[in-house]
Each structure stands twice: as structure tokens, then as C-alpha cells.
Amino acid sequence: MKAKHFLRITDLSALEINKVLNLSLKLKKELKVKGKNKSYFKDKTMVMIFEKPSLRTRISFEIGMTQLGGHAIYLGPSDIQMGKRETAYDIGKVTSSMASLIMARTFKHETIEELASGSTVPVINALSDLEHPCQILADFLTILEKKKKIKGLKISYLGDGNNNVAHSMILASAILGADFYSASPKGYFINKKIFKQAKKIANKTKSQILETIDPKKSVINADVVVTDTWVSMGSEKEKIKRLKVFPPYQVNKKVMALAKKDAIFMHCLPAYRGKEVASEVIDGRQSVVFEEAENRLHTQKGLLVYLNKNGGKK
């Protein structure tokens, strides 16, 4: 069986995303009720390759693999020097000959694609400059838990549209039939190819996709309000410029008042209070950011089990 990789959110169909979410809910309930999960990965190892540091990504995958009866190996930037000391393709070839799964958090999306091209086991994109599909699985699990549905909801994203979270979220919204409204300053719109791809998918699922410079237009009557840092890893040189351009897109009480009364606020973290979000919102009653963070654990497990079952090493 050919390995099934998860490099972009579109690598899963609506049916497959729902299967992963339902499996994640099952594993979450099993852990909460029984205190442990079934050992799906006895005597199996996942290799975790990190070019970028992370709190949630590392602990959710490593703890998740342990709870599923397996083992995880962490390889930091200095351990293998991917692309410098050895090609990503060769690393994928060698690692997959021993490991059952590979997870990678890279700067360039091309790096993880090259890694996957050499791998005979599933490769998971834990973040690249183009997409953050694992985060979006956790986001939609949280939305499903809070709203009991996804299709037909209005999701509003404020801030840097040319951002891996926004990219994966607009595509997932289109796939699952949710409306997605994004508000960004000029020059910070969603990647044109991704926006075009999302529109094409939305035409089939009958969801609404809109991009604007007007935050109010995006947020009005929203069920879910989402933002992310204005200065992502890799864009630090633009920090001064960005901090001047983005303040009108801050999520604060006035902005949340435009959304539905029962709207929830989401942020993938780490968050910078007083910048992209006001403290009164992220620490307020509508915020689900810490439940969203915990759901990284549950959706990583659901994804691991699903990929192993559908193209993993036996």
C-alpha cells in the first residue's frame, strides 16, 4: 500500500477530514473516561523533524504517540541539518526504512514535499510556510465541539492573510462547506493560488469565500472569529512595518460585538496580547484558545491512527 501523506489540508477529502475528526473525538473520550488509549502503535516509532521550534506541536505529537503505545524521536535543527548536510529526499528514504511515521516542521513547503518524495511511510506537515494543516484539524474539532456542526457556519479571519493558518483554514472551510471571510491590509492578502483553489472548491460545496480590507465586513454575524500573530517566524525583519499596518485588524471587544452573541474566538498561539488580540477577548468568556490548544493532542492522535491505517507500515 502506498504511503498516504498529509502535506496540505486538501490531501484529505471532506469525508476523510470528518473521519479524522470523529476518530479524534472517540480517542479524546476514551482518554478522558478510561485514562488511557488503545495501543495502536505498539513497537512503532515516529520521527519528528524540527527546523522551527514549537511548544504545542512537539508535546501534542510526542505525548500523543506515547498515549497510543508508540515512541517518538525528536530531531532538532542541529541534529541533521536537513538540506545542508543531507538532502531532504535522502533523509526521507533513510528514516522511512526504520520509522513508521515521519512528522516535520519546516520553513519551506518544498522541503517537506521533498522529504515525502523519498519516504515510504506517511509524512505529516506539522507546519510549513505555505500551510498548517494539523492546526486546522484541531481548530475544526474545537468548532465542531462548540457549535455541533461546521457546514453553514461563518468563519471570520482577521490579520495577515498570507499566512499558513489562513491558507489551510480557507481551504478547509471550503471543503467542509463553511463560509470564510478574511480581512487583511492591502499587500497581505491570501496567496492567489490558494484563494483561487478555495473558490473552486467552494463552488462545489456552496460555501461563500470573500476577501476584503474591511474588518467589519468580515466579522459581521460571524460564528467564529480567528486571528494569528502579525509577525510570524521568518518575517521578523518586517516587524516595525507590520506593527504600523495591522492595528485596525486587532480583535477586541468592539470587533467581537459585531459577531454573533455566541461567537467563539480562536487563536493558534502563541498570542501577543495588545497586538493581534486584546486581553479582554483572549481571556474572556468567548475565547476557546486553550481548548483549541489541547485539541492539538486529540487531532494529532486521530490523524496518526488514520494515516497508519490508510498507508502506514504494517
C-alpha positions in Angstrom: 0.0 0.0 0.0 1.4 3.4 -1.0 2.0 5.8 1.9 -0.7 8.5 2.4 1.0 11.8 3.2 -0.6 14.8 4.9 1.2 17.8 3.5 -1.7 20.0 2.7 -5.3 20.1 4.1 -6.5 19.2 0.6 -4.8 15.9 0.9 -7.9 14.8 2.8 -11.4 14.9 1.3 -14.4 16.2 3.3 -15.3 12.6 4.1 -11.7 11.9 5.3 -11.5 15.0 7.4 -14.7 14.1 9.1 -13.4 10.6 9.7 -10.3 12.0 11.4 -12.4 14.4 13.5 -14.7 11.6 14.6 -11.8 9.4 15.4 -10.2 12.2 17.4 -13.4 12.7 19.4 -13.5 8.9 20.1 -9.9 8.9 21.3 -10.5 12.0 23.4 -13.5 10.5 25.1 -11.6 7.2 25.6 -8.7 9.0 27.3 -11.0 11.1 29.5 -13.2 8.2 30.6 -10.6 5.4 30.8 -7.5 7.4 31.4 -5.7 5.7 28.5 -6.0 4.9 24.8 -5.7 1.6 23.0 -2.1 0.8 21.9 -2.4 1.4 18.2 1.4 1.9 17.8 3.0 -0.9 20.0 6.6 -1.3 18.9 6.3 1.6 16.4 8.3 4.8 16.2 7.6 8.2 14.8 10.5 10.5 13.9 9.8 14.2 14.5 12.0 16.6 12.4 12.0 20.3 13.5 13.5 23.2 11.6 11.4 25.5 13.7 10.8 25.4 17.5 7.3 24.8 18.9 5.5 24.1 22.2 2.2 22.7 21.1 3.4 20.8 18.0 6.1 18.9 19.9 4.2 18.0 23.0 1.0 17.0 21.2 2.7 14.7 18.8 5.2 13.2 21.3 2.6 12.7 24.1 0.0 11.5 21.6 2.4 8.9 20.2 3.2 7.7 23.8 -0.5 7.5 24.7 -1.1 5.4 21.6 1.5 2.9 22.8 4.3 4.1 20.5 7.6 6.0 20.7 8.7 9.4 19.2 12.2 10.6 18.4 12.9 14.4 18.3 15.4 15.7 15.8 16.2 19.4 16.2 17.7 21.8 13.6 21.3 21.0 14.6 20.8 17.2 14.7 20.6 16.5 11.0 20.9 19.9 9.2 18.3 18.9 6.6 19.1 20.3 3.2 22.7 21.2 4.2 24.4 18.1 5.4 22.0 15.8 3.7 19.1 16.2 1.2 15.5 16.0 2.4 14.9 13.2 -0.1 17.7 11.1 1.4 16.5 11.8 4.9 13.0 10.6 4.0 14.5 7.5 2.3 16.6 6.5 5.3 14.2 7.5 8.0 11.2 5.6 6.5 13.3 2.4 6.3 13.2 2.4 10.1 10.3 4.5 11.3 6.6 4.0 10.9 5.7 7.7 10.6 7.5 11.0 9.9 6.4 14.4 11.1 8.2 17.5 10.0 8.0 21.2 10.9 9.9 23.1 8.2 10.5 26.6 6.9 9.9 25.9 3.2 6.9 23.8 2.0 9.2 22.5 -0.8 11.4 20.9 1.9 8.5 18.7 3.3 7.4 17.8 -0.2 11.0 16.6 -1.0 11.1 14.7 2.3 7.8 13.0 1.4 9.0 12.1 -2.1 11.7 9.9 -0.5 9.6 8.4 2.2 7.8 5.1 2.1 5.8 5.9 5.2 3.3 8.7 5.9 4.8 12.2 6.2 2.9 14.8 8.2 3.3 18.5 7.7 3.4 20.0 11.2 3.9 23.4 9.7 5.5 25.0 6.6 5.5 28.5 5.2 2.5 27.6 3.0 0.2 25.6 5.3 -0.5 24.5 8.8 -3.0 21.6 8.3 -2.6 20.0 11.7 -3.6 23.2 13.4 -6.6 23.5 11.3 -7.8 19.9 12.2 -7.6 21.0 15.9 -9.5 24.2 15.1 -12.3 22.4 13.3 -12.6 19.8 16.1 -13.0 22.7 18.5 -15.6 24.4 16.3 -17.5 21.0 16.0 -17.5 20.6 19.8 -18.7 24.1 20.4 -21.1 24.6 17.5 -22.2 21.0 16.9 -21.7 21.5 13.2 -19.3 23.0 10.6 -21.3 23.3 7.4 -23.1 26.7 7.0 -21.1 28.5 9.8 -19.4 31.8 9.1 -15.8 31.9 10.0 -14.1 35.3 10.1 -10.3 35.7 9.9 -8.6 39.0 10.7 -4.9 39.9 10.1 -2.2 38.6 7.9 -3.9 36.7 5.1 -0.7 35.5 3.5 -0.2 33.1 6.4 -0.1 29.3 6.7 -3.0 29.2 9.2 -5.2 31.4 6.9 -4.3 29.2 3.9 -5.2 25.9 5.5 -8.3 27.4 7.1 -9.8 28.9 3.9 -9.3 25.6 2.1 -10.7 23.5 4.9 -13.7 25.9 5.2 -14.4 25.4 1.5 -14.1 21.6 1.7 -16.4 21.4 4.7 -19.0 23.9 3.5 -18.3 26.7 5.9 -18.3 30.4 4.8 -14.9 32.0 5.1 -14.5 35.8 5.3 -10.9 37.2 5.5 -9.9 40.8 6.2 -6.4 42.0 5.7 -4.5 45.2 4.8 -3.5 45.6 1.1 -0.4 43.6 0.4 -1.2 40.9 2.9 -4.0 39.1 1.1 -4.2 35.3 0.9 -1.9 33.6 -1.6 -3.6 34.0 -5.0 -3.3 30.3 -6.0 -4.8 29.1 -2.7 -7.6 31.7 -2.9 -8.4 30.5 -6.4 -8.3 26.9 -5.3 -10.6 27.6 -2.3 -13.1 29.4 -4.6 -13.2 26.4 -6.9 -13.9 24.0 -4.1 -16.5 26.4 -2.6 -18.4 26.5 -5.9 -19.0 22.8 -5.4 -19.8 22.9 -1.7 -21.9 26.1 -2.0 -19.9 27.9 0.7 -19.1 31.6 0.5 -15.5 32.8 0.2 -14.7 36.5 0.5 -11.6 38.7 1.0 -11.8 42.3 2.0 -9.8 45.1 3.6 -12.8 45.9 5.8 -12.6 44.1 9.2 -16.3 44.9 10.0 -17.5 43.3 6.7 -15.6 40.2 7.7 -16.8 39.9 11.2 -20.5 40.9 11.0 -22.7 38.0 12.1 -19.7 35.6 12.3 -19.9 32.3 14.3 -16.2 32.0 14.7 -13.6 34.8 14.8 -10.0 33.8 14.2 -6.7 35.7 14.2 -2.9 34.9 14.3 0.3 36.7 15.1 1.1 39.7 12.9 4.8 38.8 12.9 5.3 35.1 12.1 8.6 33.3 12.3 10.5 34.3 9.2 9.0 37.8 8.9 10.8 39.4 11.8 12.6 41.8 9.5 9.2 43.4 8.7 8.2 43.7 12.4 8.2 47.6 12.5 6.3 47.9 9.3 3.7 45.2 10.3 3.1 46.8 13.7 2.1 50.0 11.9 -0.2 48.4 9.3 -2.1 45.8 11.4 -3.6 47.6 14.4 -7.0 48.2 12.6 -7.3 44.4 12.4 -6.9 43.8 16.1 -9.7 41.6 17.6 -11.1 43.5 20.6 -14.5 43.9 22.3 -15.8 46.2 19.6 -14.9 43.7 16.9 -16.4 40.8 18.8 -19.6 42.8 19.3 -20.2 42.7 15.5 -20.1 38.9 15.5 -23.0 36.7 16.8 -23.6 36.8 20.6 -22.5 33.2 20.8 -19.5 33.6 18.6 -16.2 32.0 19.7 -12.7 33.4 19.4 -9.8 31.3 18.3 -6.0 31.7 18.0 -3.4 29.0 17.3 -1.0 30.5 19.9 1.4 31.9 20.9 -0.6 35.1 21.1 0.6 38.6 21.7 -1.9 40.4 23.9 -2.4 44.0 23.0 -1.3 43.3 19.4 -3.5 41.0 17.2 -5.9 40.4 20.1 -6.9 42.4 23.2 -6.5 40.7 26.6 -10.2 41.2 27.2 -11.0 38.9 24.3 -8.4 36.2 24.6 -9.0 35.9 28.3 -12.8 36.4 28.0 -15.8 34.1 28.0 -15.9 33.7 24.2 -12.3 32.6 23.9 -11.7 28.9 23.3 -7.9 29.2 22.6 -6.8 26.8 25.4 -9.3 24.1 24.5 -8.2 24.6 20.9 -4.6 24.1 22.0 -5.5 20.9 23.9 -7.3 19.6 20.8 -4.0 19.5 19.0 -3.2 16.4 21.1 -6.5 14.7 20.2 -6.5 15.5 16.5 -2.8 14.6 16.1 -3.8 11.1 17.5 -6.8 10.8 15.2 -4.6 11.7 12.3 -1.8 9.3 13.2 -4.2 6.4 13.6 -6.0 7.3 10.3 -2.8 7.6 8.2 -1.3 4.5 9.7 -4.4 2.5 8.8 -4.5 4.0 5.3 -1.0 3.6 4.0 1.2 3.1 7.1 3.9 0.5 7.6 2.4 -2.8 8.7 
